[in-house]
Amino acid sequence: MEEKLQRVTSWLEKMYKDQPVPEYEKSARAVDVLYKFAEYNEERDKDVSLLIENMNKQATEYQEEANSLEDLLKESLDLFLSSLSSEGTNCLMFLVNTAMTLETKDTSLACFFAAICEMTSLQYATQLKNRKKKLKLRDINKNLTSMLALEQQLKDDIKETQGKLQIRREKMNRLLHNMEFLKHKCEELKMKIRSVEEKITATGLEQSLTHESLMNLSKKLSELQAEVVPLDKELEYYQDLTPNPSLAQVKIEEVKQELAVMDEEITKRIQKLTGDMSEFRRL
């Protein structure tokens, strides 16, 4: 902890230079965060220093090559940069800028062709990568649209469910309120019934006249009535019979006489039918 705090303090003093270092929280978490920032900043400074050193080295090499080319022009063609026209100077600067942009080793035609081919390949690869990213982005947009629609549907369902739940909750509260009211009312009626029963008992009322006894008697009466129904059905078969034996004998004699009259009538009709048949056969 002390080592990290010292390194953070030295880094902050280096960053602010002559300015005073602002006050900061010196807790373990804050020191760890500042320590990581210090490490990252120092690594970045090292990278920047190396990059600057490399660029200076390249600039020196380019300057030496430029001097060499200038000496070559002087020796071979007796040509000085000051003697070039403005158009020639512009072409030369364009050539130099192109070589620096393409990062070629020199300004030869082979290096330019190689750099152009490399840049073209890189362009095609980049375009292909962009097309793939566009297709992927389009799929993501489709999925996002469907997900948003699903999210909206879920929100609507949740809202509807919450509304129904609120209605059910209110209905349940009303039922509970009514149930409590009925419960209190029932208790009140039980107390009144008990009080009335006590008063009736005090007046000397027989137990057989109480509500419970009457209900039991009514139940027994219903059972007896149910038992009497099949007996009534059996009794219907004997309703025409007279209870007196002599009257029953008279009734039997009357029935016998009726049977005799009917027998005689049937015999006459048969005889008449037989005579008609004989007459029909004769004819």
Steps between C-alpha positions, in 0.01 A plus 500: 500500500779746590695412186193557280424829679857626442487408131159669460628813677808522280291445187252774599787742576649418159165558330421831673867617496513841674129501588382366837357149497124502580378322810371148440366212704783278622298187555620164378254491207583858387876433520460180297306685228757783486782245499349330194460839331866578575615169352286551190624859459865399534457218249333741260780755547752227419309405185476864393872549563585196291267620224657847502846346497405276207350791308811712562712213380288465185516875445877489529514211254269681258709814533818307431338332200376838377849643534639197319248541218573871484873429474426240232300753300776752537772260389321319219269761355639818651141562624418703811168525680515876473523468124174296472187669378195532721333215311803279546515587868130415538547167323798420719307590818204293378736207445648542845158530668374193312804300611446610861127419484563155354794453739728377223867428545592732216342675202567224249221380273515145642449630855206713383336203323552273801357761737201566271427127471522466877269797554254360241496162672449674833216702347328188365543324835360804679204518261429131552520545873265800477248298297509224759452755775208655311333159462560428865369844593187440291438169680557674831250771401242236409554319829490830683171591331345166593636530853359850534162378373516210746597738779204726417269198493632389837449850639142501372439154647649606832286814502186299419588240764559771757160653416326162538694435819388835638136417417535158663664658804216750537243224460682287755509793744124546457441128558718505809315804627162333437623178659611688811165677512310171465721337758428776753132489407492122549664531840249769592206281391639201693520714812141620447376142444681382811351786698148425372541129573610579852195725544266232361659235723457731796126529421462121529471400133516127438806370316278326247383839371846639433623563147745210511233255620254619237764460230568143615130422497469650151788282383335187647168599340668529159654155543163348596329667204764353271431153646123544454523574125576139387238373742240732345590364156442141622172603662363632170459142374258430786295820486202329318470224758237544770601439856175298586511121404128479429517798273802342334298180442220704345754672280634162389151374415435812296820442309403134439162605364665749271735227380203266435316764299811568298556125444140460381535798267822362355332156448209659314730692275705187422182307415378781275842519331492119442151521342612782272800295389280196416264720297795649315635151416159385376468800271 
